[in-house]
Amino acid sequence: MCHPALEIDIIDLAQINLPFLDEPEIPARGNYQKEHTKRWSQLIQKYDGFVLVFPQYNWGYPAVLKNAMDYLYMEWENKPVSLMPYGGHGGFQALIAMKLVTQGLNMYNMSVNPPLNISKEMFNEKNQFIDINASFGSISPQVKMVSEEFIHLFSLNNHHS
């Protein structure tokens, strides 16, 4: 599904465990005082782009995601992002809300943002996917388009630099 030239890492915000924004200055100044902010900044700076996979909660995105975005500013700027919300209805409202956030951070919102529809029939009694490939097989063409768009953007940037 993913282009072989792409290197992919998973950043789990539960493992990053940022407290609610506690920096004394606004992130746009980049004058970070807290060690957890400095580590978060260094991590995000390493990446050329992002695919944000997140649940839709009450027609919006989760607070932990917004908090992680709010910690930084310049680190997000001009980086491409594809949004992949999930939920019982695919997360369309969360997509709209998060798109406003990423636009405000001057990220490049990619054209393909596959919705992930989740239903209880996809999971066994231990809340594990029964067959993840079957569950999301219908969006594999869109996921492929996301990876192709990343490759296209990165080749343009490398070509012009």
DSSP file (Angstrom, degrees, kcal/mol; ACC not computed):
  #  RESIDUE AA STRUCTURE BP1 BP2  ACC     N-H-->O    O-->H-N    N-H-->O    O-->H-N    TCO  KAPPA ALPHA  PHI   PSI    X-CA   Y-CA   Z-CA
    1    1 A M              0   0    0      0, 0.0     2,-0.3     0, 0.0   146,-0.2   0.000 360.0 360.0 360.0 -42.0    0.0    0.0    0.0
    2    2 A C        -     0   0    0      1,-0.1   142,-0.1   145,-0.1   143,-0.0  -0.647 360.0-101.5 -93.8 147.5    2.8    2.4    0.9
    3    3 A H    >   -     0   0    0     -2,-0.3     3,-1.8     1,-0.1    -1,-0.1  -0.435  26.3-131.6 -65.7 134.4    5.5    3.5   -1.5
    4    4 A P  T 3  S+     0   0    0      0, 0.0    -1,-0.1     0, 0.0    -2,-0.0   0.712 103.3  63.5 -64.2 -19.4    8.7    1.7   -0.8
    5    5 A A  T 3  S+     0   0    0      2,-0.1     2,-0.4     0, 0.0    -2,-0.1   0.599  86.1  92.0 -79.8 -10.1   10.7    4.9   -0.9
    6    6 A L    <   -     0   0    0     -3,-1.8     2,-0.5     2,-0.0    -4,-0.0  -0.705  65.3-150.9 -89.3 134.0    8.9    6.3    2.1
    7    7 A E        -     0   0    0     -2,-0.4     2,-0.4     2,-0.0    -2,-0.1  -0.905  19.5-163.5 -98.6 127.3   10.2    5.7    5.6
    8    8 A I        +     0   0    0     -2,-0.5     2,-0.3     2,-0.0    -2,-0.0  -0.940  13.8 177.4-121.4 132.9    7.4    5.5    8.1
    9    9 A D        -     0   0    0     -2,-0.4     2,-0.5     2,-0.0    -2,-0.0  -0.916  24.4-131.4-122.6 154.1    7.6    5.8   11.9
   10   10 A I        -     0   0    0     -2,-0.3     2,-0.7     2,-0.0    -2,-0.0  -0.934  13.5-162.2-107.3 127.0    4.7    5.8   14.4
   11   11 A I        -     0   0    0     -2,-0.5     2,-0.7     4,-0.0     3,-0.1  -0.939   7.2-161.1-107.5 112.4    4.5    8.5   17.0
   12   12 A D    >>  -     0   0    0     -2,-0.7     4,-1.7     1,-0.1     3,-1.1  -0.843   8.5-156.5 -97.0 112.7    2.2    7.4   19.8
   13   13 A L  H 3> S+     0   0    0     -2,-0.7     4,-2.4     1,-0.3     5,-0.4   0.755  92.6  63.7 -63.2 -23.5    1.1   10.5   21.8
   14   14 A A  H 34 S+     0   0    0      1,-0.2    -1,-0.3     2,-0.2    -2,-0.0   0.867 107.2  43.2 -65.5 -34.9    0.4    8.2   24.8
   15   15 A Q  H <4 S+     0   0    0     -3,-1.1    -2,-0.2     1,-0.2    -1,-0.2   0.819 111.2  53.4 -79.2 -31.4    4.1    7.4   24.9
   16   16 A I  H  < S-     0   0    0     -4,-1.7    -2,-0.2     2,-0.1    -1,-0.2   0.907  86.4-171.3 -67.9 -41.9    5.2   11.0   24.3
   17   17 A N     <  -     0   0    0     -4,-2.4    -3,-0.1     1,-0.2    -4,-0.1   0.892   3.5-174.0  54.6  54.0    3.0   11.9   27.3
   18   18 A L        -     0   0    0     -5,-0.4    -1,-0.2    46,-0.1     3,-0.1  -0.588  20.6-128.7 -75.6 136.2    3.1   15.7   27.1
   19   19 A P        -     0   0    0      0, 0.0     3,-0.2     0, 0.0    -1,-0.1  -0.321  49.3 -70.1 -70.8 168.5    1.4   17.6   29.9
   20   20 A F  S    S-     0   0    0      1,-0.2    44,-0.0     2,-0.1    48,-0.0  -0.393  83.3 -65.4 -59.4 142.3   -1.1   20.3   28.9
   21   21 A L        +     0   0    0      1,-0.1    -1,-0.2    -3,-0.1    47,-0.0   0.070  66.0 165.5 -38.4 119.0    0.9   23.1   27.4
   22   22 A D        +     0   0    0     -3,-0.2    -1,-0.1     3,-0.0    -2,-0.1   0.123  24.2 126.9-129.7  19.5    3.1   24.6   30.1
   23   23 A E        -     0   0    0      1,-0.1     9,-0.1     2,-0.1     8,-0.0  -0.583  57.2-137.3 -78.5 142.6    5.6   26.7   28.3
   24   24 A P  S    S+     0   0    0      0, 0.0     2,-0.3     0, 0.0    -1,-0.1   0.768  85.3  48.2 -72.3 -24.4    5.8   30.3   29.6
   25   25 A E  S    S-     0   0    0      6,-0.3    -2,-0.1     1,-0.1     8,-0.1  -0.744  98.2 -90.2-114.1 163.3    6.0   31.8   26.1
   26   26 A I    >   -     0   0    0     -2,-0.3     3,-1.6     1,-0.1     5,-0.4  -0.426  37.0-120.6 -68.9 145.8    4.0   31.3   22.9
   27   27 A P  G >  S+     0   0    0      0, 0.0     3,-1.6     0, 0.0    47,-0.4   0.782 105.4  73.0 -59.6 -28.9    5.3   28.5   20.7
   28   28 A A  G 3  S+     0   0    0      1,-0.3    45,-0.0    44,-0.2    44,-0.0   0.754  91.8  57.8 -60.4 -23.0    5.8   30.8   17.7
   29   29 A R  G <  S-     0   0    0     -3,-1.6    -1,-0.3     2,-0.1     3,-0.1   0.723  96.0-144.6 -79.0 -20.8    8.8   32.4   19.5
   30   30 A G    <   +     0   0    0     -3,-1.6     2,-1.3    -4,-0.4    -2,-0.1   0.663  53.9 136.2  67.4  16.3   10.5   28.9   19.7
   31   31 A N        -     0   0    0     -5,-0.4    -6,-0.3    -8,-0.0     2,-0.3  -0.603  35.1-175.5 -96.0  73.6   12.0   29.8   23.1
   32   32 A Y        +     0   0    0     -2,-1.3    -6,-0.0     1,-0.1    -9,-0.0  -0.521  18.2 176.4 -78.5 134.4   11.3   26.5   24.8
   33   33 A Q        +     0   0    0     -2,-0.3     2,-0.3    -8,-0.1    -1,-0.1   0.727  56.1  79.2-104.4 -31.8   12.1   26.2   28.5
   34   34 A K  S  > S-     0   0    0      1,-0.1     4,-2.0     2,-0.0     3,-0.3  -0.590  72.3-136.8 -88.4 140.6   10.8   22.7   29.3
   35   35 A E  H  > S+     0   0    0     -2,-0.3     4,-2.5     1,-0.2     5,-0.2   0.877 105.0  56.4 -61.6 -38.9   12.8   19.6   28.5
   36   36 A H  H  > S+     0   0    0      1,-0.2     4,-2.0     2,-0.2    -1,-0.2   0.857 108.1  48.8 -64.5 -32.1    9.7   17.7   27.3
   37   37 A T  H  > S+     0   0    0     -3,-0.3     4,-2.8     2,-0.2    -1,-0.2   0.906 110.0  50.7 -71.3 -41.8    9.1   20.5   24.8
   38   38 A K  H  X S+     0   0    0     -4,-2.0     4,-2.3     2,-0.2    -2,-0.2   0.908 112.2  47.0 -62.2 -42.0   12.7   20.5   23.5
   39   39 A R  H  X S+     0   0    0     -4,-2.5     4,-2.3     2,-0.2    -1,-0.2   0.917 112.7  49.6 -64.8 -42.9   12.5   16.7   23.0
   40   40 A W  H  X S+     0   0    0     -4,-2.0     4,-2.4    -5,-0.2    -2,-0.2   0.913 111.1  49.8 -62.6 -43.6    9.2   17.0   21.2
   41   41 A S  H  X S+     0   0    0     -4,-2.8     4,-2.3     1,-0.2    -2,-0.2   0.928 110.8  49.0 -60.7 -47.3   10.5   19.8   19.0
   42   42 A Q  H  X S+     0   0    0     -4,-2.3     4,-0.8     1,-0.2    -1,-0.2   0.887 111.8  49.9 -61.6 -39.9   13.6   17.8   18.1
   43   43 A L  H >< S+     0   0    0     -4,-2.3     3,-0.9     1,-0.2     4,-0.3   0.952 112.6  44.9 -64.4 -49.5   11.5   14.7   17.2
   44   44 A I  H >< S+     0   0    0     -4,-2.4     3,-1.5     1,-0.2    -2,-0.2   0.852 105.7  61.6 -66.3 -35.0    9.1   16.6   15.0
   45   45 A Q  H 3< S+     0   0    0     -4,-2.3    -1,-0.2     1,-0.3    -2,-0.2   0.763  93.7  65.9 -61.8 -24.7   11.9   18.5   13.2
   46   46 A K  T << S+     0   0    0     -3,-0.9     2,-0.3    -4,-0.8    -1,-0.3   0.685  90.1  81.3 -70.9 -17.7   13.3   15.1   12.0
   47   47 A Y    <   -     0   0    0     -3,-1.5     3,-0.1    -4,-0.3    32,-0.0  -0.684  59.2-159.3-101.3 145.3   10.2   14.5    9.8
   48   48 A D  S    S-     0   0    0     -2,-0.3     2,-0.3     1,-0.2    -1,-0.1   0.673  77.5  -8.5 -87.9 -21.0    9.4   15.8    6.3
   49   49 A G        -     0   0    0     30,-0.2     2,-0.3     2,-0.0    -1,-0.2  -0.975  63.7-131.6-167.7 172.9    5.7   15.1    6.6
   50   50 A F  E     -a   81   0A   0     30,-2.5    32,-2.2    -2,-0.3     2,-0.5  -0.981   9.8-159.0-141.7 147.3    2.9   13.6    8.6
   51   51 A V  E     -a   82   0A   0     -2,-0.3     2,-0.7    30,-0.2    32,-0.2  -0.983  24.9-154.6-118.5 114.2   -0.2   11.4    8.4
   52   52 A L  E     -a   83   0A   0     30,-2.5    32,-3.4    -2,-0.5     2,-0.6  -0.818  10.3-172.2 -94.4 116.2   -2.3   12.1   11.5
   53   53 A V  E     +a   84   0A   0     -2,-0.7    30,-0.0    30,-0.2    -2,-0.0  -0.941  23.5 148.9-108.3 119.1   -4.5    9.1   12.4
   54   54 A F  E     -a   85   0A   0     30,-1.1    32,-2.2    -2,-0.6     2,-0.1  -0.992  43.4-106.6-152.6 152.9   -6.9   10.1   15.2
   55   55 A P  E     -a   86   0A   0      0, 0.0     2,-0.7     0, 0.0    32,-0.2  -0.453  28.9-121.3 -79.8 153.7  -10.4    9.3   16.5
   56   56 A Q        -     0   0    0     30,-2.5     2,-0.5    -2,-0.1     5,-0.2  -0.871  30.9-170.7 -91.2 119.7  -13.4   11.6   16.1
   57   57 A Y  B >   -D   60   0B   0      3,-2.8     3,-1.9    -2,-0.7    30,-0.0  -0.962  69.3 -22.2-113.3 121.4  -14.7   12.4   19.6
   58   58 A N  T 3  S-     0   0    0     -2,-0.5    -1,-0.2     1,-0.3     3,-0.1   0.871 128.0 -50.5  47.3  44.2  -18.0   14.2   19.8
   59   59 A W  T 3  S+     0   0    0      1,-0.3    -1,-0.3    -3,-0.1     2,-0.2   0.649 127.5  72.8  71.3  19.5  -17.6   15.5   16.3
   60   60 A G  B <  S-D   57   0B   0     -3,-1.9    -3,-2.8    37,-0.1    34,-0.3  -0.796  86.0 -82.1-143.8-172.0  -14.0   16.8   16.9
   61   61 A Y        -     0   0    0     -2,-0.2    -5,-0.1    -5,-0.2     2,-0.1  -0.563  54.2 -89.4 -94.0 161.1  -10.4   15.7   17.4
   62   62 A P    >>  -     0   0    0      0, 0.0     4,-1.7     0, 0.0     3,-0.7  -0.418  28.0-125.7 -73.1 146.6   -9.0   14.6   20.8
   63   63 A A  H 3> S+     0   0    0      1,-0.2     4,-2.8     2,-0.2     5,-0.2   0.841 107.8  62.0 -59.3 -36.2   -7.5   17.1   23.2
   64   64 A V  H 3> S+     0   0    0      1,-0.2     4,-1.8     2,-0.2    -1,-0.2   0.854 104.9  48.0 -62.8 -34.0   -4.2   15.2   23.4
   65   65 A L  H <> S+     0   0    0     -3,-0.7     4,-2.2     2,-0.2    -1,-0.2   0.933 112.4  47.4 -70.5 -46.2   -3.7   15.7   19.6
   66   66 A K  H  X S+     0   0    0     -4,-1.7     4,-2.7     1,-0.2    -2,-0.2   0.907 111.4  52.2 -61.7 -41.2   -4.5   19.5   19.8
   67   67 A N  H  X S+     0   0    0     -4,-2.8     4,-1.3     2,-0.2    -1,-0.2   0.921 108.8  49.8 -60.0 -45.4   -2.2   19.8   22.8
   68   68 A A  H  < S+     0   0    0     -4,-1.8     4,-0.4     1,-0.2    -1,-0.2   0.878 113.3  46.5 -62.8 -38.1    0.7   18.1   20.9
   69   69 A M  H >< S+     0   0    0     -4,-2.2     3,-1.2     1,-0.2    -1,-0.2   0.906 108.8  56.1 -68.2 -41.4    0.1   20.4   17.9
   70   70 A D  H 3< S+     0   0    0     -4,-2.7    -2,-0.2     1,-0.2    -1,-0.2   0.741  92.4  70.4 -65.5 -25.4   -0.1   23.5   20.2
   71   71 A Y  T 3< S+     0   0    0     -4,-1.3    -1,-0.2    -5,-0.1     2,-0.2   0.801 105.4  35.9 -61.6 -29.4    3.3   22.9   21.7
   72   72 A L    <   +     0   0    0     -3,-1.2   -44,-0.2    -4,-0.4   -35,-0.0  -0.728  49.2 168.6-124.0 166.9    5.2   23.8   18.5
   73   73 A Y  S >> S+     0   0    0    -46,-0.4     3,-1.5    -2,-0.2     4,-1.0   0.373  78.5  40.9-139.3 -68.1    4.9   26.2   15.6
   74   74 A M  T 34 S+     0   0    0    -47,-0.4     3,-0.3     1,-0.3   -46,-0.1   0.817 107.1  66.2 -60.1 -30.2    7.8   26.5   13.3
   75   75 A E  T 34 S+     0   0    0      1,-0.2    -1,-0.3     3,-0.0    -3,-0.0   0.779 105.8  42.4 -63.8 -26.3    8.4   22.7   13.4
   76   76 A W  T X4 S+     0   0    0     -3,-1.5     3,-1.9    -7,-0.1    -1,-0.2   0.712  86.9 122.0 -88.7 -23.4    5.1   22.1   11.6
   77   77 A E  T 3< S-     0   0    0     -4,-1.0    30,-0.2    -3,-0.3    29,-0.2  -0.110  84.7  -6.7 -56.6 131.8    5.4   24.9    9.0
   78   78 A N  T 3  S+     0   0    0     28,-3.2    -1,-0.3     1,-0.2    29,-0.2   0.494  95.7 133.7  65.5   8.3    5.3   23.9    5.4
   79   79 A K    <   -     0   0    0     -3,-1.9    29,-1.8    27,-0.1    -1,-0.2  -0.731  59.4-116.6 -89.0 135.5    5.3   20.2    6.1
   80   80 A P  E     - b   0 108A   0      0, 0.0   -30,-2.5     0, 0.0     2,-0.4  -0.385  33.9-171.9 -68.7 147.2    2.7   18.2    4.2
   81   81 A V  E     -ab  50 109A   0     27,-2.5    29,-2.6   -32,-0.2     2,-0.4  -0.993  16.0-164.1-143.8 133.4    0.0   16.5    6.3
   82   82 A S  E     -a   51   0A   0    -32,-2.2   -30,-2.5    -2,-0.4     2,-0.5  -0.958  19.4-143.5-111.7 136.7   -2.7   13.9    5.4
   83   83 A L  E     +a   52   0A   0     -2,-0.4   -30,-0.2   -32,-0.2    12,-0.1  -0.877  18.5 179.7-106.2 128.1   -5.5   13.6    8.0
   84   84 A M  E     +a   53   0A   0    -32,-3.4   -30,-1.1    -2,-0.5     2,-0.1  -0.683  10.0 179.3-127.5  77.5   -7.0   10.1    8.6
   85   85 A P  E     -a   54   0A   0      0, 0.0    31,-2.3     0, 0.0     2,-0.4  -0.435   9.9-157.7 -74.9 153.7   -9.7   10.4   11.3
   86   86 A Y  E     +ac  55 116A   0    -32,-2.2   -30,-2.5    29,-0.2     2,-0.3  -0.959  28.3 115.1-132.6 154.6  -11.6    7.4   12.3
   87   87 A G  E >  S- c   0 117A   0     29,-2.0    31,-2.6    -2,-0.4     3,-1.3  -0.966  75.7 -64.1 171.6-177.7  -15.0    6.7   13.9
   88   88 A G  T 3  S+     0   0    0     -2,-0.3    29,-0.1     1,-0.3    -1,-0.0   0.728 136.6  32.3 -63.7 -22.4  -18.3    5.2   13.4
   89   89 A H  T >  S-     0   0    0     27,-0.1     3,-0.6   -33,-0.1    -1,-0.3   0.117 123.5 -96.6-120.8  18.7  -19.0    7.7   10.6
   90   90 A G  T <   -     0   0    0     -3,-1.3    26,-0.6    26,-0.4    -2,-0.1   0.286  55.4 -92.1  86.6 -10.6  -15.5    8.1    9.3
   91   91 A G  T 3>  +     0   0    0     24,-0.1     4,-2.1    -5,-0.1    -1,-0.2   0.786  69.1 154.2  80.6  27.2  -14.6   11.2   11.3
   92   92 A F  H <> S+     0   0    0     -3,-0.6     4,-2.0     1,-0.2     5,-0.1   0.885  73.6  48.7 -59.5 -41.9  -15.6   13.8    8.7
   93   93 A Q  H  > S+     0   0    0      1,-0.2     4,-2.3     2,-0.2    -1,-0.2   0.888 110.7  50.8 -67.6 -37.8  -16.3   16.6   11.3
   94   94 A A  H  > S+     0   0    0    -34,-0.3     4,-2.8     2,-0.2     5,-0.2   0.869 107.5  55.2 -65.2 -35.8  -12.9   15.9   13.0
   95   95 A L  H  X S+     0   0    0     -4,-2.1     4,-2.1     2,-0.2    -2,-0.2   0.933 108.7  46.7 -60.8 -47.5  -11.3   16.2    9.6
   96   96 A I  H  X S+     0   0    0     -4,-2.0     4,-1.3     2,-0.2    -2,-0.2   0.931 114.7  46.8 -61.1 -46.8  -12.8   19.6    9.0
   97   97 A A  H  X S+     0   0    0     -4,-2.3     4,-1.2     1,-0.2     3,-0.3   0.915 114.0  46.1 -64.4 -44.2  -11.8   20.8   12.5
   98   98 A M  H  X S+     0   0    0     -4,-2.8     4,-2.7     1,-0.2     5,-0.2   0.821 104.8  62.1 -70.8 -29.3   -8.2   19.5   12.3
   99   99 A K  H  X S+     0   0    0     -4,-2.1     4,-2.2    -5,-0.2    -1,-0.2   0.881 101.7  52.6 -62.1 -36.8   -7.8   21.0    8.8
  100  100 A L  H  X S+     0   0    0     -4,-1.3     4,-2.0    -3,-0.3    -1,-0.2   0.892 110.0  48.9 -64.0 -39.0   -8.3   24.4   10.3
  101  101 A V  H  X S+     0   0    0     -4,-1.2     4,-1.4     2,-0.2    -2,-0.2   0.943 112.3  46.4 -65.6 -48.6   -5.6   23.7   12.9
  102  102 A T  H  <>S+     0   0    0     -4,-2.7     5,-2.7     1,-0.2    -2,-0.2   0.856 111.9  51.5 -67.1 -33.8   -3.1   22.5   10.3
  103  103 A Q  H ><5S+     0   0    0     -4,-2.2     3,-1.7    -5,-0.2    -1,-0.2   0.912 107.4  53.2 -65.8 -41.1   -3.8   25.4    8.1
  104  104 A G  H 3<5S+     0   0    0     -4,-2.0    -2,-0.2     1,-0.3    -1,-0.2   0.788 107.0  52.2 -63.2 -27.8   -3.3   27.8   11.0
  105  105 A L  T 3<5S-     0   0    0     -4,-1.4    -1,-0.3    -5,-0.1    -2,-0.2   0.311 117.5-116.6 -88.7   7.7    0.1   26.1   11.6
  106  106 A N  T < 5 +     0   0    0     -3,-1.7   -28,-3.2     1,-0.2    -3,-0.2   0.819  61.7 154.0  59.6  34.5    1.0   26.7    7.9
  107  107 A M      < -     0   0    0     -5,-2.7     2,-0.9   -30,-0.2    -1,-0.2  -0.524  52.4-109.4 -83.6 160.5    1.1   23.1    7.1
  108  108 A Y  E     -b   80   0A   0    -29,-1.8   -27,-2.5    -2,-0.2     2,-0.6  -0.825  29.8-145.6 -92.3 108.1    0.5   21.8    3.5
  109  109 A N  E     -b   81   0A   0     -2,-0.9   -27,-0.2   -29,-0.2     4,-0.1  -0.634  18.4-134.7 -76.6 116.8   -2.9   20.0    3.7
  110  110 A M        -     0   0    0    -29,-2.6   -27,-0.2    -2,-0.6    36,-0.1  -0.241  11.5-121.2 -70.0 160.9   -2.6   17.2    1.2
  111  111 A S  S    S+     0   0    0      1,-0.1     2,-0.5   -29,-0.1    -1,-0.1   0.725  94.0  65.7 -78.1 -22.2   -5.5   16.5   -1.2
  112  112 A V        +     0   0    0     33,-0.1    -2,-0.1    34,-0.1   -29,-0.1  -0.905  50.2 162.5-110.1 124.1   -6.1   12.9    0.0
  113  113 A N        -     0   0    0     -2,-0.5   -29,-0.1   -31,-0.2    30,-0.1  -0.736  26.2-151.8-137.4  83.8   -7.4   12.3    3.5
  114  114 A P        -     0   0    0      0, 0.0     2,-0.3     0, 0.0    25,-0.1  -0.361   9.3-137.9 -65.7 128.0   -8.9    8.8    3.7
  115  115 A P        -     0   0    0      0, 0.0     2,-0.7     0, 0.0   -29,-0.2  -0.633   9.6-144.5 -81.9 143.1  -11.7    8.4    6.3
  116  116 A L  E     -c   86   0A   0    -31,-2.3   -29,-2.0   -26,-0.6     2,-0.5  -0.911   9.3-156.1-111.2 107.8  -11.6    5.2    8.4
  117  117 A N  E     -c   87   0A   0     -2,-0.7     2,-0.4   -31,-0.2   -29,-0.2  -0.721  12.4-163.6 -84.4 126.5  -15.0    3.8    9.3
  118  118 A I        +     0   0    0    -31,-2.6     2,-0.3    -2,-0.5   -28,-0.1  -0.898  11.3 175.9-113.5 137.7  -15.0    1.7   12.4
  119  119 A S    >   -     0   0    0     -2,-0.4     3,-1.8     1,-0.1     4,-0.2  -0.970  41.2-116.8-136.9 156.2  -17.6   -0.7   13.5
  120  120 A K  G >  S+     0   0    0     -2,-0.3     3,-1.4     1,-0.3     7,-0.1   0.752 109.4  70.6 -64.3 -22.9  -17.8   -3.2   16.4
  121  121 A E  G 3  S+     0   0    0      1,-0.3    -1,-0.3     9,-0.0     9,-0.1   0.666  87.3  66.4 -67.5 -15.9  -18.0   -6.1   13.9
  122  122 A M  G <  S+     0   0    0     -3,-1.8     8,-3.0     8,-0.1     9,-0.5   0.639  96.5  67.6 -77.7 -14.3  -14.3   -5.5   13.1
  123  123 A F  B <  S-E  129   0C   0     -3,-1.4     6,-0.2     6,-0.3     2,-0.1  -0.776  70.4-137.8-115.2 150.8  -13.2   -6.5   16.5
  124  124 A N    >   -     0   0    0      4,-2.6     3,-1.9    -2,-0.3    -1,-0.1  -0.227  49.6 -80.7 -88.3-172.9  -13.1   -9.7   18.6
  125  125 A E  T 3  S+     0   0    0      1,-0.3    -1,-0.0     2,-0.1    -2,-0.0   0.670 131.6  55.6 -66.8 -16.2  -13.9  -10.0   22.3
  126  126 A K  T 3  S-     0   0    0      2,-0.2    -1,-0.3     3,-0.0     3,-0.1   0.232 118.7-110.4 -97.3  12.4  -10.4   -8.6   23.2
  127  127 A N  S <  S+     0   0    0     -3,-1.9     2,-0.3     1,-0.3    -2,-0.1   0.812  76.2 133.4  60.8  33.5  -11.0   -5.5   21.1
  128  128 A Q        -     0   0    0      1,-0.0    -4,-2.6     2,-0.0    -1,-0.3  -0.857  66.8 -93.8-109.2 149.2   -8.4   -6.6   18.5
  129  129 A F  B     -E  123   0C   0     -2,-0.3    -6,-0.3    -6,-0.2     3,-0.2  -0.350  24.2-154.0 -60.2 136.3   -9.0   -6.4   14.8
  130  130 A I  S    S-     0   0    0     -8,-3.0     2,-0.2     1,-0.2    -1,-0.2   0.931  88.8  -7.2 -73.5 -49.1  -10.3   -9.7   13.4
  131  131 A D     >  -     0   0    0     -9,-0.5     4,-2.4     1,-0.1    -1,-0.2  -0.723  65.7-175.2-150.3  93.2   -8.9   -8.9    9.9
  132  132 A I  H  > S+     0   0    0     -3,-0.2     4,-1.9     1,-0.2     5,-0.1   0.851  85.6  55.0 -62.5 -35.8   -7.5   -5.4    9.6
  133  133 A N  H  > S+     0   0    0      1,-0.2     4,-0.7     2,-0.2    -1,-0.2   0.906 111.3  44.1 -64.8 -41.2   -6.8   -5.9    5.9
  134  134 A A  H  4 S+     0   0    0      1,-0.2     3,-0.4     2,-0.2     4,-0.3   0.884 111.4  55.5 -69.1 -37.6  -10.4   -6.8    5.2
  135  135 A S  H  < S+     0   0    0     -4,-2.4    -2,-0.2     1,-0.2    -1,-0.2   0.873 123.3  23.6 -63.0 -38.0  -11.6   -4.0    7.4
  136  136 A F  H >< S+     0   0    0     -4,-1.9     3,-1.3    -5,-0.2     4,-0.4   0.225  86.8 109.4-116.7  14.4   -9.7   -1.3    5.5
  137  137 A G  G >< S+     0   0    0     -4,-0.7     3,-1.1    -3,-0.4    -1,-0.1   0.825  73.1  63.8 -58.3 -32.5   -9.2   -2.9    2.1
  138  138 A S  G 3  S+     0   0    0     -4,-0.3    -1,-0.3     1,-0.2     4,-0.2   0.741 104.0  46.1 -68.2 -21.6  -11.7   -0.4    0.6
  139  139 A I  G X> S+     0   0    0     -3,-1.3     4,-2.4     1,-0.2     3,-0.5   0.441  80.9 100.5 -98.9   1.0   -9.4    2.6    1.4
  140  140 A S  H <> S+     0   0    0     -3,-1.1     4,-2.3    -4,-0.4     5,-0.2   0.857  79.7  55.0 -57.7 -36.0   -6.2    1.0    0.1
  141  141 A P  H 3> S+     0   0    0      0, 0.0     4,-1.8     0, 0.0    -1,-0.2   0.905 110.2  46.8 -61.9 -37.0   -6.4    2.9   -3.2
  142  142 A Q  H <> S+     0   0    0     -3,-0.5     4,-2.0     2,-0.2    -2,-0.2   0.897 110.5  51.5 -69.8 -39.6   -6.7    6.2   -1.2
  143  143 A V  H  X S+     0   0    0     -4,-2.4     4,-2.1     1,-0.2    -1,-0.2   0.898 109.3  51.3 -63.0 -39.5   -3.8    5.2    1.1
  144  144 A K  H  X S+     0   0    0     -4,-2.3     4,-2.3    -5,-0.2    -1,-0.2   0.893 107.6  53.0 -62.7 -39.5   -1.7    4.5   -2.0
  145  145 A M  H  X S+     0   0    0     -4,-1.8     4,-2.3     2,-0.2    -2,-0.2   0.872 106.2  53.7 -64.1 -36.7   -2.6    8.0   -3.3
  146  146 A V  H  X S+     0   0    0     -4,-2.0     4,-2.3     2,-0.2    -2,-0.2   0.947 110.4  45.9 -61.6 -48.4   -1.4    9.5   -0.1
  147  147 A S  H  X S+     0   0    0     -4,-2.1     4,-2.3     1,-0.2    -2,-0.2   0.885 112.7  50.7 -65.0 -37.1    2.0    7.8   -0.4
  148  148 A E  H  X S+     0   0    0     -4,-2.3     4,-2.5     2,-0.2    -1,-0.2   0.880 108.8  51.7 -66.7 -37.2    2.2    8.9   -4.1
  149  149 A E  H  X S+     0   0    0     -4,-2.3     4,-2.6     2,-0.2    -2,-0.2   0.905 109.4  50.2 -66.1 -40.1    1.4   12.5   -3.2
  150  150 A F  H  X S+     0   0    0     -4,-2.3     4,-2.9     2,-0.2     5,-0.3   0.950 111.1  48.5 -59.1 -49.0    4.2   12.4   -0.6
  151  151 A I  H  X S+     0   0    0     -4,-2.3     4,-2.2     1,-0.2    -2,-0.2   0.912 112.3  49.1 -58.5 -43.9    6.7   11.1   -3.1
  152  152 A H  H  X S+     0   0    0     -4,-2.5     4,-2.0     2,-0.2    -1,-0.2   0.933 112.9  46.6 -61.4 -47.4    5.6   13.7   -5.6
  153  153 A L  H  X S+     0   0    0     -4,-2.6     4,-2.4     1,-0.2    -2,-0.2   0.910 113.5  48.1 -62.9 -43.0    6.0   16.5   -3.1
  154  154 A F  H  X S+     0   0    0     -4,-2.9     4,-2.3     1,-0.2    -1,-0.2   0.869 110.7  50.8 -68.5 -35.5    9.3   15.3   -1.8
  155  155 A S  H  X S+     0   0    0     -4,-2.2     4,-1.7    -5,-0.3    -1,-0.2   0.867 110.6  50.0 -70.5 -34.1   10.7   14.9   -5.4
  156  156 A L  H  X S+     0   0    0     -4,-2.0     4,-1.8     2,-0.2    -2,-0.2   0.927 112.1  47.5 -65.4 -44.5    9.6   18.5   -6.2
  157  157 A N  H  X S+     0   0    0     -4,-2.4     4,-0.6     1,-0.2    -2,-0.2   0.896 114.0  46.0 -65.2 -40.0   11.2   19.9   -3.1
  158  158 A N  H  < S+     0   0    0     -4,-2.3     3,-0.4     1,-0.2    -1,-0.2   0.844 110.7  54.7 -70.5 -32.0   14.5   18.0   -3.8
  159  159 A H  H  < S+     0   0    0     -4,-1.7    -1,-0.2     1,-0.2    -2,-0.2   0.856 112.8  41.5 -68.1 -35.5   14.4   19.1   -7.4
  160  160 A H  H  <        0   0    0     -4,-1.8    -1,-0.2     1,-0.2    -2,-0.2   0.456 360.0 360.0 -94.8  -0.4   14.1   22.8   -6.5
  161  161 A S     <        0   0    0     -4,-0.6    -1,-0.2    -3,-0.4    -2,-0.1   0.483 360.0 360.0 -99.8 360.0   16.6   22.9   -3.7
